[in-house]
Amino acid sequence: MSLEDSLKSFEKSVELYNVCKKSLDEAEKKIKILSDNLKEEDF
């Protein structure tokens, strides 16, 4: 694999990482909200 191809591959990997991280962060926020709501309902 050439250096140019390696860099393109790396850039694509970084893009995919950012997409996945954003999705995971959003899921984590939703889970926290749901968990907080459950705790409030317990009282």
N, C-alpha and C positions, 0 to 999 in steps of 0.2 A: 504494500500500500504506500502510495506516495505521501509526502508531507502535506500536500494540499488536500488530498483525500482524508488524511488523518484529521486535519483541522476542520474540515466540513463535518466529519463524523462527530468530532468533539462538540462543535457548535450545535449540532442536532441533539446530541445528548444533553447539553445544557438546557436547550429549549424544552425537551421532554421532562427533564428534572423540574423545571419551573412550573410546567403544567401540572405535574403530579403533586408538587408541593402545594400549589394553590388549591387543588382539589382536596388534599388531606387537611389543610388548614381550615377550609370551609366545613368539612365534615366534623372536625374537632370542635368548631364553634357551635354547630348544631347539637352535637352530643352534650356539650357543656350546658347549653340552654335547656335541653330536655332534662338533664340531670338536675339542674338547679330548680326546674319546675317540679320535679318529683320530690325534691327535698322540701320545697315550700308546701306541697300538698300533704306531706306527712304531719305537719304541725297544725 
